[in-house]
Amino acid sequence: MSATSFEGQRIAVIGGTSGIGAAIARGASAAGAEVIAAGSQDLDIGSEASIRGYFGTLGAIDHLVVTAAFVRPGPFLTGDVADARLSMEGKFWSQYLCARYARVGRSILLFSGAFSRRPVQGMAIVAAINGAVESLGRALAVELAPVRVNVISPGLIRGTGAYAGMPDAAREGMYASAAARLPAGLVGDADSVAGPALALLASPYATGTVLDIDGGGALA
């Protein structure tokens, strides 16, 4: 992609102050965009009023990217239902509301995750949310056309806050085990997702797509 691909365009990245969102924000800025990178200090993604107010003052944008999320997974039969509802607020409804209230002229990029295809124990609510985000993306690609809507489904990504609470040795062991299993032979990082994300934003022919960036995890 050329350095002028986003020249003159405004891109809002909700979750753009860390992890994958920050990598997308950096890449878009380097490609000439005016980037608005929003974090938790800018809006509460669990609050409809906060989301509506944020976009009400932001004005028109060319692209919307939503990477921000929070979830509280747990066992389906014994986990707290309140945590499951909170997870829906923090990953599904947050993206739904951002897409609803943003004034977008070109494209929207949402984020699901690999558990929609390869669920594991204790992650039923996350798997369900990811699947719902993917269905939402496809539906909005039809309903909001000509605004394009796509979804990225990342696999295990090194360096995000999702695993920050794990002991270092356990986290590195998890990465090593995953790398040995994955056809790609490694665990991705934020930049490995940012490149494809920017390509989806730039392509006028990409809409209704769910793109797996998972090192071949769906095959392993």
N, C-alpha and C positions, 0 to 999 in steps of 0.2 A: 504494500500500500504506500502511495506517495505521501510525502510530508505535507501536501496541501489538500489531502482528501476531505478534511473537515473545515477548511478555511471558511470563515464567516458563519459557522454554525455554532449554536449553543447546545451543550449537552449537559443534562443534569444527571449526576450519579448519586443515587440515594444509597448510602453505605460507602461513599467514595473516599473516606478518610483512613481506611485500613483494608488489608487483605486484597481480595480480588477487585473490589471496587476501586481501591487506590491505584492498582495497576492499570485498570481501564482508564481512570482519570488521567494518569500520567501519559499513557499512550495517545489518548484523544488530544490532550494539550500539545504534545509533540507534533501531532498531525494538523495543528492549526486551529483547533476548536477553542471556543470560550467554554471552559468547564466550570460547572457549579458542583462542587463535591460536598455533599451534605452528610453529617454524622449525627450522633445522638444529641449533640449540643444544639443542633438546628431544628430538629423535629423529633417527636415521639411517634415511632411507627406503629405503636399499639393504640394510638388515639386518632379517631377519624377527624376530630376537630383540629388537632395539630397538623395532620396531613393536609386537610382542606385549607387551613390558614397559610401553611407554607407555600403551597402552589398558588394560592390567591395573590401572594405578593411577588412570586417569582416571575410571572409573565410568561410569554410564549417561548417555547424551546423547540429545537429541531428533533432532539432525541432524548428519551428517558431510559435510564438503566437503573434497575432496582436489585441490589445485592444484599441490602440490609435485611436481617432476619433474627428472630430469637425463637427457640423451641425448648420445651421441657418434655423429652420423651420418657417413656416408662412402660412396664409390662401392660399388655392390653387388659388382662383380667384384674390385676391388682393395682395398677397405676391410678393416680388421682385424676378423675375426669376434669377437674378444674385445670390441671396442667395441660391436658389435651386441648381444652378450649383456648387456653392461653397460647398454645402453639399455633392454633389456627389463626388467632389474632396476629401473632408475630411473624408468620411467614405467608399465609394465604391472603387474609383480609388486608394486610399491609400492602401487598402488591396490587391487589384488586383496587384499593382506594387510591394508591398513587396513580395507577393507570386512569382511573375515573376522573381525578381532579386536575391532573397535569394538562396543560394546553400544548399538545404535541403536534408538530407539523409533519414529521417524517417517519420516525420509528420508535418502538418501545421494545426493550429487552428485559425479560423476566428471568428468574433463576429458580430451578427446581432442584433435583439432586438424584443421585444414582439409586437411592432406596426405592424409587418408584418402579424400578425394574428388578432390583435384587434386594428385597427387604431382608432384614435380619431381626433376630430376637430383640424385643424391646423397642422397636422403631416403627410400630404399626401406624401411629399417628403421623410420623414424619413421611412415611411412604405414601399415606393417603393424601397428605398436603402436597407433596411433590407431584403426584398424579393429577390433583386438582389444578395446580398451577399450569401444568402442561395442557390440560383441556381448556383452561381459561385462555391461554395464549393462542391456541388454534381458533377458538370462538371469536376472540377479539380481532384476529387477522381478517376475519370475514366482516364482523360488525363495524370495525373502525376503518376499513379500507377507504381511501388509499393509504392511510397510515399503516405501516408495516409492523407486525408484532411477531417476535420470535422468543424462544426460550432456550437457555443453556442449562444442561444437566451435568454438573461437574461431579467427578468422583472424589476420591480422597485427595485433598490438597494440603501440601506442607505449608506451614507458616501462618495459617489462619487462626483466629481466636477460638475456634471450636474445640481445640485440644489443648489449650493453654493451661488448663487446670490439671492435666495429667503429669505425673512425675516424668522427668526428662528421659530416663531410661526406658520407661514403658512406652512413651510416645515414639522414641526412635525405634524401639522394637516393633511397634505397630507398622511404622513406615517400611522397615526392612522386610517384614513379613509380606506386606502388600506388594512391594516391588518385586519380590521373588515370584509372586502369583500372577502379576499382571503381564500381558503380552508385551507391553511397552518396556518392561523391565525397570521401571522407576515410578516414583510418586510425583505427581505434578506439583507445580507451584503457581502462585498467582499470575505470573507472566504467561504461563502456558495456557491459561484460560483467557487472558486479556487479548491476546492476538486474535483468536477466533471471534471473540466478542466484538472487537472493532471491525472485523470483516463483515459480520452480520449487520452492524450499523451502516456500513458503507455500501453494501450491495443493494441496488434498487430492485433486485429480483428475488431477494430472500424474504419470505413472509410465511407464517404458519409453520415454521420449522422448529423442531426440538432437536438440538444438537448435543450429542453426548461427548463430553471431554473427560474421559475416565481411564485413559491408558489401556483401553480394551477390557475394562472390568466387566462389562455386560457379557463378554464372551468367556471369561475365565471361570 
